[in-house]
Amino acid sequence: DTVYFTVNTEVEKENPVLQKKITEFTDGKAIIHLTSKETNLRIGNYLYDIEVDTADGRVDTVVGPAKFKVVGGVKY
């Protein structure tokens, strides 16, 4: 199975601003690790979803599209 975590500015827009592909699982769970470089996005509103592509060919969007908001910090 493969799990995709995708962040974009619009639904079904090409070239997402962030996408993680997970193919290794811990106790049957997909762990999504995000680095500071990956999350260095412009302040604003985004959408995200989580899609599961199963080994038998099924494709399921299990979360979203849902809101993903990047806010500014006070420490630079």
C-alpha positions, 0 to 999 in steps of 0.5 A, a space after each residue: 500500500 501507499 499513503 499520500 499526504 498532499 497539501 495544495 492551494 486548490 483541489 485538484 491543482 497540479 504541482 502540490 506545494 507539499 506531498 509526502 509518499 509513505 510506503 513503510 508502516 509501523 504496526 500497520 500505521 503510516 507515520 507522516 514526518 515533516 521537516 522544517 524545510 517542507 513546512 517552510 510555506 508561505 503564510 496562508 490557507 491551504 487544503 490537504 488530503 490523505 489518500 491510500 492506494 491499496 495493493 489491490 488497486 483501490 484508491 481511497 481519500 481517507 481524510 479531506 480535503 480539509 483546511 490547512 492553515 499556515 500562520 506566522 510565528 513570533 520568533 525569527 
